[in-house]
Amino acid sequence: MSNDEPTHVVTRERDEVAIAAGELISGLIFRPWGTVSPSLYETGRMVTLAPWLTGHTARVRYLLDAQQLDGGWGQVEGYRLVPTLSATEAILSALTGGEPGVDGEALSTAAVRGLRLLFAWLNEDPAPALPDMPAIELIVPSLVDLINVRLDSLGEATGALPGMPRGRLRIPSGCDDRQLEMIRSRIRSGSDVPEKLLHALEVAGDAAAGAPAVRPTSIGTVGGSPAAAAAWLGERGRLDPADPVRRHLEAVVMRHGGPVPVGFPITAFERSWVLSALARARVPFEVPPEMLADLRAMIGPTGAPAGPGLPSDADTTSVALYALALLGSPCDPGVLTAFETGTHYCTWPGEQGFSVSVNAHVLDAFGQYVACRPREMARYRPAIRKLSALLRDHQAADGSWTDRWHASPFYATLCCALALNEFGGEQSADAVRAAVRWVLDGQREDGSWGWWEGTAEETAYALHILLMTEARADARSRDAAARGYRYLLEADLADALPLWHDKDLYLPVAIVRAAVLAAFQLVRRQLVVSDPYAHL
């Protein structure tokens, strides 16, 4: 049978999509802190900040193995500066500390290669533009300062490492070390630390160690970040293995045998996105009542944080509310008014940027609640209309959207197109059609979608847009979706590209898995394919 001929979906006795979804939900229970890829940035900080922690040698080797041919770290262009700065500084730290179990020549070679690339990036005009990522304006100058101190100690005049470039790294435009010093002075003084800054407490340097205004959570997290926790522990971590924060870090490093994720735990974030993706695509699965109860309990008077130690944010709060409403347990979304500004909904109070995906998720939360509670329409109609207009106004001329929480426009376009399709009214129909055209025009020869390369994650998002809007009735959309499905059958999620924004790019494994399973379910319900389960 040719690929162009229509076929009919084959239903197996055992619904393997449902089975896979059930296994995914079970994983949320058995791994409540979440499943997240290791981070080059965060692992580099742990090498420098916590050489006393279990898995130190494994972290150093992880960095050595991840170095690219050009001497840098990271896979996605435009996002490589932060991981390269962190890994280079960490290797210099390990080199000067005399790392047992690692070849000193390998460390020297890696350090020089990293330094040469950084000098080429930062000391030649124009310096690379910085992506919109959390605390990047503080992280970059803090790492540049640390590397310059390392260079000084190695002997700037003579060059202690063969081939090491001479001089000092420059701080790129857009970063200001004066702001960094102000933050450090504030922390030293014992003043309260803004909640959103705790996630990147390591930028405070020595001032972070034992900062009196910082209070770890009951499970030992600081700012939802291993590096922030290690920075706050300081030397106390070496001296007191029973410290709750150290014990938490010991548990974290066990996940990947040494390397650490950039944000952890992510309980509410992971559960909200997984449950909403599966439920929206009508994947058959059972959610334990206690998981729904826990998710409801995570939404406090100020909203829900992505995980312990992080501030409450509108994104997690709105997706949690949307998931609960989809699953028949609606909660009043009035708590979201805490994030309302005069023009939009912020991720958290005091946010300097703007996120279309956050506002799309707030629209989802209001719209789905009203769908469950029609009598509340008058109360939330103004916000629904305002958010719909806001999303339409931020759509690019080509039909896509971009966002500050994901590297790929396919994610932002998914969030906005689906929210407008369900809750944006007739006024949003043209915007949704434009998004569909952009998706169709962006399909690759192998049937995939992706901004840098074809990925299973971005292909799943494209399928959601094509099969959860009116485009599903269009022959071109259905043909494109069938080609995307065939790509997904062969895709290996083990090689997935980290595309989510934090201090470094990361991969929330369960969330991406849910998106792919949802795409399979949509294909099963709406498309003509020979066997939708063959490679699950």
C-alpha positions in Angstrom: 0.0 0.0 0.0 1.5 3.4 -1.0 1.8 6.2 1.5 -0.6 8.3 -0.6 -3.5 5.8 -0.4 -6.0 6.2 2.5 -6.3 3.4 4.9 -8.2 2.8 8.1 -7.0 2.8 11.6 -6.4 -0.7 13.0 -7.6 -1.1 16.6 -5.7 -3.6 18.7 -7.3 -5.6 21.5 -5.0 -3.8 23.9 -4.9 -0.1 23.5 -1.2 0.6 23.6 -1.6 4.3 23.7 -3.7 3.9 26.9 -1.1 1.5 28.3 1.7 3.9 27.6 -0.3 6.7 29.2 -0.9 4.6 32.2 2.8 3.9 32.5 3.5 7.6 32.2 1.1 8.4 35.0 2.6 5.7 37.2 6.0 7.3 36.6 4.7 10.6 38.0 3.8 8.8 41.2 6.9 6.8 41.5 9.2 9.7 40.6 7.3 12.6 42.2 10.2 15.1 41.8 10.0 14.7 38.1 12.1 13.4 35.2 14.4 16.0 33.8 17.6 15.9 31.6 20.9 16.8 33.2 22.1 20.4 32.7 25.5 21.4 31.4 25.3 24.7 33.2 24.0 23.4 36.6 26.5 20.4 36.5 29.3 22.8 35.9 28.3 24.9 38.9 28.2 21.8 41.1 31.7 20.8 40.0 33.0 24.2 41.4 30.6 24.6 44.3 30.4 21.1 45.7 33.5 19.0 44.9 32.7 17.2 48.2 29.4 15.9 46.9 28.9 12.3 45.8 29.5 11.9 42.0 32.1 14.7 41.6 34.3 12.8 39.3 31.3 11.6 37.2 30.3 15.3 36.8 33.7 16.3 35.6 33.7 13.4 33.1 30.2 14.3 32.0 31.5 17.8 31.0 34.5 16.4 29.3 32.4 14.0 27.2 29.9 16.7 26.3 32.5 19.1 24.8 31.8 19.8 21.1 34.4 19.7 18.3 34.8 23.5 18.4 35.6 23.5 22.1 32.2 24.7 23.3 29.2 23.1 25.0 25.5 22.9 24.1 23.7 21.8 20.9 21.5 24.7 19.9 23.1 27.7 18.3 22.5 31.0 20.2 22.2 29.1 23.5 25.8 27.8 23.8 27.4 30.7 25.7 26.1 30.0 29.2 26.9 26.2 29.2 30.3 26.9 27.7 31.1 29.5 30.3 30.0 27.2 33.1 31.7 24.1 31.8 35.0 25.9 31.1 35.1 27.5 34.6 34.3 24.1 36.2 37.1 22.4 34.3 39.5 25.1 35.3 38.3 24.6 38.9 38.9 20.9 38.7 42.3 21.5 37.1 43.5 23.8 39.8 42.1 21.5 42.5 43.9 18.4 41.1 41.1 16.1 40.1 41.7 12.5 41.1 40.5 9.9 38.6 40.7 12.3 35.6 43.6 12.7 33.3 45.1 16.1 33.9 46.1 16.5 30.3 42.4 15.9 29.3 41.4 18.7 31.7 44.1 21.1 30.3 43.1 20.4 26.7 39.4 20.9 27.4 40.0 24.1 29.3 42.2 25.6 26.6 39.7 24.7 23.9 36.8 26.2 25.9 38.8 29.4 26.6 39.8 29.9 23.0 36.2 29.7 21.9 35.1 32.0 24.6 37.7 34.6 23.7 36.6 34.4 20.1 33.0 34.9 21.1 33.3 37.6 23.8 36.5 39.5 22.8 35.6 40.0 19.1 32.8 42.2 17.8 30.0 41.5 17.7 29.6 39.5 20.8 26.8 36.8 20.6 23.3 38.0 21.4 21.9 36.6 24.6 18.6 34.6 24.5 15.8 35.6 26.9 16.5 33.2 29.7 16.1 33.4 33.5 18.8 35.5 35.2 21.1 35.4 32.2 22.0 39.0 32.7 23.5 38.0 36.1 24.8 34.5 35.2 27.0 35.6 32.3 28.9 38.3 34.2 29.3 36.1 37.3 30.8 33.3 35.2 33.1 35.7 33.2 34.3 37.1 36.6 35.0 33.6 37.9 36.9 32.6 34.7 39.0 35.8 34.8 40.0 35.0 38.4 41.0 31.5 37.3 43.1 33.0 34.5 44.8 35.4 37.0 45.6 32.5 39.3 47.1 30.5 36.4 49.4 33.3 35.5 48.0 35.6 32.9 51.4 37.0 31.9 53.1 33.7 31.1 50.2 31.4 30.3 50.2 28.3 32.6 48.5 26.1 30.0 50.0 25.5 26.6 48.0 27.4 24.0 45.9 29.3 26.6 44.8 32.7 25.3 46.1 35.7 27.1 44.1 38.6 28.5 40.7 38.7 30.2 37.2 37.9 28.9 34.9 40.8 28.3 31.4 41.0 29.6 28.9 41.2 26.6 26.6 44.1 26.2 23.3 43.5 27.9 25.0 42.4 31.1 26.0 44.7 33.9 28.3 43.5 36.7 27.3 46.5 38.7 23.8 45.0 39.1 25.4 41.8 40.2 27.5 43.5 42.8 24.4 45.3 44.1 22.7 41.9 44.6 25.7 40.5 46.3 25.8 43.5 48.7 22.2 43.1 49.5 22.6 39.4 50.3 25.6 40.1 52.5 23.6 42.7 54.4 21.0 40.1 55.4 18.2 41.8 53.4 15.4 39.6 52.0 16.3 37.9 48.8 13.6 38.3 46.0 12.0 34.9 45.6 12.7 34.7 41.9 16.4 35.3 42.5 16.7 32.3 44.8 16.7 30.0 41.7 20.0 31.6 40.6 21.5 32.2 44.1 24.8 30.9 43.0 25.5 34.2 41.1 26.0 35.8 44.5 29.3 34.0 45.0 30.7 33.9 48.5 27.8 36.0 49.7 25.4 33.1 49.1 27.0 30.8 51.7 24.8 30.7 54.7 22.9 33.9 53.6 20.7 34.5 56.7 17.7 35.6 54.7 17.5 32.3 52.8 15.4 29.6 54.2 15.6 26.1 52.6 12.3 24.3 52.2 11.3 21.4 54.4 12.8 18.9 51.9 16.1 20.8 51.7 15.7 22.7 48.4 16.9 26.2 47.9 15.3 28.0 45.0 14.4 24.7 43.3 18.0 24.6 42.0 20.9 22.2 42.9 23.5 25.0 42.3 21.6 27.5 44.5 21.5 24.9 47.3 25.2 24.1 46.9 26.0 27.8 46.9 24.0 28.4 50.1 25.6 25.4 51.8 29.2 26.5 51.1 31.8 24.7 53.2 29.2 23.6 55.6 28.2 21.0 53.1 31.6 19.4 53.3 31.6 19.5 57.1 28.1 18.3 57.8 26.9 15.3 55.8 23.7 15.2 57.8 22.6 18.7 56.8 19.1 18.5 55.2 20.2 20.5 52.2 23.2 18.3 51.6 21.0 15.2 52.0 18.7 16.6 49.4 21.6 17.2 47.0 22.8 13.6 47.6 19.4 12.4 46.5 19.4 14.6 43.4 22.8 13.5 42.1 21.7 9.9 42.3 19.2 10.5 39.5 21.8 10.7 36.7 24.8 9.2 38.6 26.5 12.6 39.2 25.2 15.3 36.7 22.2 17.3 37.9 19.2 19.0 36.3 18.8 22.8 36.2 15.5 22.9 38.1 14.4 20.2 40.5 11.9 19.1 41.8 9.3 20.1 39.2 6.3 18.2 40.6 3.5 20.6 39.9 4.9 21.7 36.5 5.4 18.1 35.3 2.0 16.8 36.5 0.1 19.8 35.1 1.6 19.6 31.6 1.4 15.8 31.4 -2.2 15.6 32.5 -3.4 18.5 30.4 -1.7 17.2 27.2 -3.2 13.7 27.6 -6.7 15.0 28.6 -6.8 17.6 25.8 -6.1 15.0 23.2 -8.6 12.6 24.9 -6.1 9.9 25.6 -7.8 7.2 27.6 -6.1 7.1 31.0 -7.0 6.9 34.7 -5.6 9.5 37.0 -5.4 8.5 40.7 -7.8 10.6 42.8 -4.9 11.4 45.2 -2.9 13.0 42.3 -5.8 15.3 41.6 -6.1 16.1 45.3 -2.4 16.9 45.5 -2.6 19.1 42.4 -5.5 21.0 43.9 -3.6 21.4 47.2 -0.5 22.8 45.3 -2.6 25.8 44.2 -2.4 28.1 47.2 -3.6 31.7 47.8 -0.8 33.0 45.6 -1.0 30.3 43.0 1.2 27.2 42.4 4.9 27.0 42.0 6.6 24.6 39.5 8.2 22.9 42.5 9.3 23.3 46.1 11.5 26.4 46.6 10.3 28.2 43.5 7.9 31.2 43.5 4.3 30.7 42.5 3.8 31.5 38.8 0.9 32.1 36.5 2.1 29.4 34.0 2.0 26.5 36.5 -1.1 27.8 38.1 -3.1 28.2 34.9 -2.0 24.8 33.4 -2.9 23.1 36.7 -6.3 24.8 36.7 -6.9 23.8 33.1 -5.9 20.2 33.8 -8.2 19.9 36.8 -11.1 21.4 34.8 -10.5 19.0 31.9 -10.5 16.1 34.4 -13.7 17.0 36.0 -12.4 18.7 39.1 -12.6 22.4 38.3 -11.3 25.1 40.7 -12.1 28.7 40.5 -9.3 30.4 38.6 -9.7 33.7 40.4 -6.2 33.2 42.0 -4.8 34.2 38.6 -5.8 37.8 39.2 -2.7 38.1 41.4 -0.6 37.9 38.1 -2.7 40.4 36.2 -1.0 43.7 35.0 -2.6 46.5 33.1 -1.8 44.8 29.8 -1.2 41.1 30.4 -0.7 38.3 32.9 2.9 38.1 34.1 4.7 34.8 34.9 5.3 36.1 38.4 5.0 39.6 40.0 8.0 41.7 39.0 8.7 39.8 35.7 10.6 42.0 33.3 9.6 40.1 30.1 6.4 39.0 28.5 5.3 35.4 27.6 2.6 34.6 25.1 2.5 31.0 26.3 1.7 32.0 29.8 -1.2 34.2 28.6 -2.4 31.4 26.3 -2.5 29.1 29.3 -4.4 31.7 31.4 -6.9 31.8 28.5 -7.2 28.0 28.7 -7.8 28.1 32.4 -10.5 30.7 32.2 -12.1 29.2 29.1 -12.2 25.6 30.4 -13.5 26.7 33.8 -16.4 28.6 32.1 -17.0 25.5 30.0 -17.5 23.6 33.2 -19.3 26.4 35.0 -21.3 28.3 32.3 -22.9 30.5 34.9 -19.4 32.1 35.5 -19.2 33.3 31.9 -20.2 36.9 32.8 -17.4 37.0 35.4 -14.6 35.8 33.1 -15.9 37.0 29.6 -13.9 40.3 29.8 -10.6 38.5 30.6 -11.2 35.9 27.9 -11.8 38.6 25.3 -8.8 40.6 26.4 -6.5 37.6 26.3 -7.7 36.5 22.9 -7.0 39.9 21.5 -3.6 40.0 23.2 -2.6 36.7 21.6 -3.8 37.8 18.2 -1.9 41.0 18.4 1.4 39.2 19.2 1.1 36.8 16.3 3.9 37.2 13.8 3.2 38.0 10.2 4.0 34.5 9.1 1.4 33.0 11.5 3.7 31.8 14.3 4.4 32.9 17.8 7.6 33.0 19.8 8.1 32.8 23.5 10.5 33.2 26.4 10.0 29.8 27.9 10.8 27.6 24.9 13.5 27.8 22.2 11.1 26.6 19.5 8.3 28.7 18.0 6.4 25.4 17.5 5.7 25.3 21.3 4.5 28.9 21.5 2.4 28.5 18.3 0.8 25.3 19.8 -0.1 27.1 23.0 -1.6 30.2 21.3 -3.3 28.4 18.4 -5.1 25.8 20.6 -6.2 28.4 23.1 -7.6 30.7 20.4 -9.2 27.8 18.6 -11.1 26.7 21.7 -11.8 30.0 23.5 -11.0 32.9 21.1 -14.2 33.0 19.3 -14.9 33.7 15.6 -12.6 36.8 15.8 -9.6 34.4 16.2 -10.4 32.1 13.3 -8.1 33.9 10.9 -5.2 33.7 13.4 -5.7 30.0 13.8 -5.8 29.5 10.1 -2.6 31.5 9.7 -0.9 29.3 12.3 -1.9 26.2 10.4 -0.5 27.6 7.2 2.8 28.3 9.0 2.9 24.7 10.3 2.2 23.3 6.8 4.8 25.4 5.2 7.4 24.4 7.8 7.3 20.6 7.3 10.6 19.0 6.4 11.2 16.5 3.7 11.3 13.6 6.1 7.8 14.5 7.5 9.1 16.1 10.7 9.0 19.6 12.0 11.7 21.5 14.0 13.3 24.9 14.2 16.9 23.7 14.0 16.4 20.0 13.0 13.4 17.7 13.0 12.4 16.6 16.5 9.7 14.3 17.9 8.7 17.0 20.3 8.1 19.7 17.7 6.5 17.2 15.3 4.1 16.3 18.0 3.2 20.0 18.5 2.6 20.4 14.8 0.3 17.4 14.8 -1.7 18.8 17.7 -2.2 22.1 15.7 -3.3 20.2 12.6 -5.5 17.7 14.3 -7.1 19.8 17.1 -8.3 22.7 14.9 -10.6 23.0 11.9 -7.6 22.1 9.8 -8.2 18.5 10.5 -10.8 18.4 7.8 -8.4 19.7 5.2 -6.8 17.2 2.8 -3.4 19.0 2.9 -3.4 19.0 6.7 -4.3 15.4 6.9 -1.6 14.4 4.4 1.0 16.4 6.3 -0.1 14.9 9.6 0.2 11.4 8.2 3.7 12.1 7.1 4.5 13.5 10.5 3.1 10.4 12.1 5.3 8.2 10.1 8.3 10.3 11.3 7.2 9.9 14.9 7.0 6.1 14.5 10.8 6.0 13.9 11.8 8.8 16.3 13.9 8.0 19.4 13.0 10.2 22.4 16.3 9.1 24.0 18.0 11.5 21.6 15.6 14.4 22.1 17.0 17.9 21.9 16.6 20.0 25.1 14.5 23.0 24.1 12.9 24.4 27.3 14.2 27.6 28.8 15.7 27.8 32.3 19.2 28.9 33.2 20.2 26.3 30.5 18.1 24.5 27.9 16.6 21.4 29.4 14.3 18.5 28.5 11.3 17.7 30.7 11.2 14.1 29.6 7.7 13.1 30.9 6.1 16.2 29.4 7.6 15.6 26.0 6.6 12.0 26.2 3.0 13.1 26.9 3.0 15.4 23.9 4.1 12.5 21.7 1.5 10.1 23.1 -1.2 12.8 22.6 -0.1 13.1 19.0 -0.5 9.3 18.5 -4.0 9.5 20.1 -5.0 12.3 17.7 -3.8 10.2 14.8 -5.7 7.2 16.0 -8.9 9.1 16.3 -8.8 11.2 13.2 -6.3 9.9 10.6 -6.0 7.1 8.2 -2.9 5.0 9.0 -2.1 1.3 8.8 -1.0 0.7 12.4 -0.8 3.6 14.8 0.8 1.6 17.6 3.5 -0.3 15.8 6.5 1.5 17.4 5.2 2.6 20.8 
